[in-house]
Amino acid sequence: MTTKILVIGATGAQGIPIVRALAEDGRNEVSIFTRDASSARAKMLLELPGVTALQGNTMNEKDIYDAFRRVDGVYCNLDGFAIGEVNETFWGIRLFEIANEAGIDHYVWGSLDYLQKKGNFNNKYRCGHYDAKGRVAEFILGQRPKSMTVSVLTSGPYMEMLYDGMFAPRTLPDGTLLFAHPIGEGKVPMIHLDDIGKYARWIFDHPDRSNGMDLEIATEHVGWRSLVENVQKVTGKKAVFKDLDQAEYFANSGMSATAPAAWAQTPGAPISGGQTFWENFSGWWSAWHDNLVTRDYALLDRILPDRVRTLEEWMRKTKYDGSFRPILKDRADMRDARRSDGGP
Ligand SMILES: NC(=O)c1ccc[n+]([C@@H]2O[C@H](COP(=O)([O-])OP(=O)(O)OC[C@H]3O[C@@H](n4cnc5c(N)ncnc54)[C@H](OP(=O)(O)O)[C@@H]3O)[C@@H](O)[C@H]2O)c1
């Protein structure tokens, strides 16, 4: 029987490999939920077999009801950077309630570690874009609805952030790749994007095992000393690690101390509460620095025997060379908007 699955956040870095993985097994029809079905990323997905689009906004109940009434399953990755921590906490819960009412068979919440809780509610680890998803995960797993399978897929920083985002190196004039981050001897549980797609498909394919489950995934815990060693080994380029303290890191981050954590917020969207960018990412770096987050790699090997297991394997697979490659849609959209305003 064909299952119709709606993917919220489909056109994003995380959503694209999920749509591909679900579409390519031929048993699913996939609907991509997007604000603009004519965007380049939406059009690219619409060329895949069995993929259609439903246009809407995740903060509009009518759009969500209309979409949920047409499908059997939902994978939901809300965009915390666009809507902010407060909205993500509310809409994360509200979408789950609507899914129950609309008769969804299998609801999958794309989550992140509840860092504040894993840090024993020490404010040092408060990170709104993780905590919002983590709070919603706890809420929905606590409901145990009678007629809906509920699963959580907890990912983490994409390994692809080594191209575009928080982990990307700076290239010095002599070609050296500089990784200057406040990480110390900490390790980050990075996840390869393609494998997020495969785990999401496993969840939909195994409802008996994944019901009530919080599947916490990662490719490998990466420390910065092994990061630069691997970069040198795979690229042949010189790479160095400079361990910064957070004050120095944020002073050089290019973000002002008052900028909101919801840096990609949709113009006009209601944003209240939540943290600044500095506060949010202070909690985030502190969690990695202090190694708060663990993963059960033996379980992940059983679920996905062909998973990418190491940073080196990922670098060879993706031909990593330390240069920039666009990964995040929000960042690409903002670059395009700046260019159309005459900016760089
Ligand atoms: N960066 C990481 O390492 C990482 C890792 C795990 C999880 N996350 C989380 O993933 C989320 C962002 O997704 P992403 O990483 O795929 O980023 P992305 O590439 O920037 O994509 C953003 C996605 O969100 C959708 N979107 C934004 N605002 C929307 C709205 N108001 N209504 C409907 N859709 C909206 C966009 O769809 P349209 O533009 O097509 O409408 C797009 O699909 C964030 O919550 C982030 O915390 C990030």
The ligand as a Gaussian input file, in Angstrom:
#p B3LYP/6-31G(d) Opt

LIG

0 1
 N       22.312000      23.436000      10.942000
 C       22.356000      22.273000      11.585000
 O       23.449000      21.670000      11.767000
 C       21.069000      21.648000      12.089000
 C       21.108000      20.321000      12.519000
 C       19.925000      19.713000      12.957000
 C       18.743000      20.460000      12.993000
 N       18.769000      21.755000      12.585000
 C       17.486000      22.510000      12.671000
 O       16.841000      22.477000      11.406000
 C       15.991000      23.625000      11.280000
 C       16.279000      24.313000       9.969000
 O       16.204000      23.368000       8.903000
 P       17.417000      23.154000       7.926000
 O       18.613000      22.830000       8.705000
 O       16.974000      22.228000       6.859000
 O       17.644000      24.653000       7.368000
 P       17.505000      25.333000       5.943000
 O       18.298000      24.598000       4.926000
 O       17.814000      26.776000       6.136000
 O       15.957000      25.140000       5.577000
 C       14.924000      25.860000       6.227000
 C       13.624000      25.135000       5.913000
 O       12.585000      25.661000       6.730000
 C       11.476000      25.995000       5.899000
 N       10.786000      27.153000       6.482000
 C       11.330000      28.248000       7.004000
 N       10.373000      29.059000       7.497000
 C        9.214000      28.443000       7.278000
 C        7.883000      28.761000       7.568000
 N        7.550000      29.886000       8.215000
 N        6.907000      27.895000       7.193000
 C        7.228000      26.773000       6.510000
 N        8.505000      26.386000       6.239000
 C        9.467000      27.235000       6.613000
 C       12.060000      26.291000       4.540000
 O       11.035000      26.024000       3.593000
 P       10.543000      27.019000       2.453000
 O       11.523000      28.172000       2.377000
 O       10.555000      26.179000       1.204000
 O        9.180000      27.429000       2.881000
 C       13.168000      25.268000       4.470000
 O       12.669000      24.018000       4.043000
 C       16.293000      24.523000      12.471000
 O       15.261000      24.380000      13.429000
 C       17.609000      23.976000      13.014000
 O       17.730000      24.169000      14.406000
 C       19.884000      22.354000      12.102000

